[in-house]
């Protein structure tokens, strides 16, 4: 694929709150369960897009099948509102907070009865199947893929799903824990089974940091069953915020092929947050003129919404368009699009500079009333310290002068004042360049990085507004690590009101011969998560299959490899090798409740993409999906990490969230570059997937 079409997938910070309205009951056939067991979504990075979509191979998922007169209690349930806060406001902060809402972290019983005493028979099975499973286990054990053995999940997380492979046609699934008087015993023909809302509702309020054992026995006919067992735990705290991720259906950009999708913690389906057609800015091309009609997008219309980040208040999203990678700011709170009121027309115009990269904002900076964005930008004459204007101002700003090395960091004032030139007439690109040049120092400026000879890409701005972490590399291309890069290290530089200063490599994340990139600050700015490639094997760092997720103190130190990198051992997949990438911290840090054994622990949650269990390849690489993992700082400062949970809700979309009876359909998209920070996403009803 030529450089002309070689795009990138990337994004930064966001957060959201959950607004419950209605409930849709979703019922499905055995075919849907088979699909979910076999096929997941995909992700690639080319051309600002990522994946494939399908009808579901026999999936039957529809709208709630009863009328209001039927009196179905599900209409009034709130089983998806995992991230509700007492004030129904955004749930994020820069200090550790105790559990909120329904999650207390303190069991309500010593010997609980959340599970029934009698077995549950599904799919037409009856008590006669019990005798088969009373035999001693033998043979090749089933491979339990979900839940991940040893995972620790927040108490407001998705209902646990049991997914396994094996030779049996009838299965016994047993969920047990010492605190529950009865084990939950289920007989089913499904190899993908999800705990009911009622049973999860009890378990998640009473069993904290204690082993929950999942035993799967599977048999065919009267043969002795084979057996496997895994364990997981529930954190005594909820995770906050919501997630926005980049989803696409082909490798090409377009109005219908790329979009942002979103959901809150614990919600069982996703909603579309932004499509390219919702971006109402006039986008400029690489020559400084209005973009031509292309990829089904009309003249001047954005045709991609990749590389997303939030504004500091979470009400809008900053997205990167396709070639030449300029940016736009769009409100997403109601799903209607449009420019936010606090972004000026001239500030939006400055984002039409070509060859921009990942952008980032800071909650702390935003709180002061400023509207600053930081982004990487391909080197252009106007960025040089000794710059002297030429007679081609648009070329001084980089139009028509694309370079593929030496990206630097820019600040841009989204509220900048100035006059946007008319985008019409002969040579109006000169007027575009003149207006942008005149704003240097007031509407935009270069952030100095003294001491760093490399290019700067993928910045992340600390929540307190003081420091920028970024990737320093010897090869850049269009705001990302270039295909020819041999060096990729995490550096930090003071923001210093946009002036920058001395840039320094982050100790422990700037090792010789090791690629370290995509930094992301935790909500309290105490840690940085990043992607690391220890042996790139002569291949480009960008979207490398040997990527793994690490965490390091923000001041540097010893980097900790997350247990979440590893797929289930029985799948025969290994990390490095499954393309773990793009870590993003939860917008909340929780502390264990006082008076419990977990008091004083700090709970963090990390979202990331992975290509494990990838069903197919698309373009440059294998499919990716979203996973979430827990990181705990113990009272003695030790970091504890845990395997990741697959977020199965990304397979279901609410297509008409404002309807009285919302419809949920299966969705298969490439899901990458997740954000888990400050977005306030469109309202959507809670749903229950059956």
Protein Blocks (a to p, Z undefined) as FASTA:
>chain_A
ZZklmccddddddddddddfbdcdddddfklmmmmmmpccdddfehhiabdddehgopac
dddfbdfklopaklmpcfklmmbcfklpacddfbdcddehjbnopafbfbdcfbcfbdcd
eehiafklmmmmmpccedjddddfbdcehiacdfkbccdddddddfbfbdcdddddfklm
bacddddfbfbdcddfklmmmmmmmbghiacdddddddehjbccddddddddddfbdced
jddddddfbfbdcfklgccddddehiabdcdfbdfklpccdcddfkopacddeehiaehi
afbdehiacdfkopaccdddddehiacdddfklongpadfklcfklmmmmmpghiacddd
dfklmmnopacddddddddfklpmklccdfblklmnopapacfehiacddddfkbgcddd
ddedehklmmmmmmmmmmgojlgccdddehiabdcehiaddfklpaccddddfbdeehia
cfkbcbdcdddddfklonapaddddehiacghiacehiaddfkopaccddddfbgghpaf
bhpakbccddddfkbpaddddfklpccfklopacehehpahiacdfbdcdddehiakgoi
acdddddddfehiabdehjbccdddddddddddfkopacdddddddfklmpccfblmbmb
dcddddddddehiadfkbccddddddddZZ
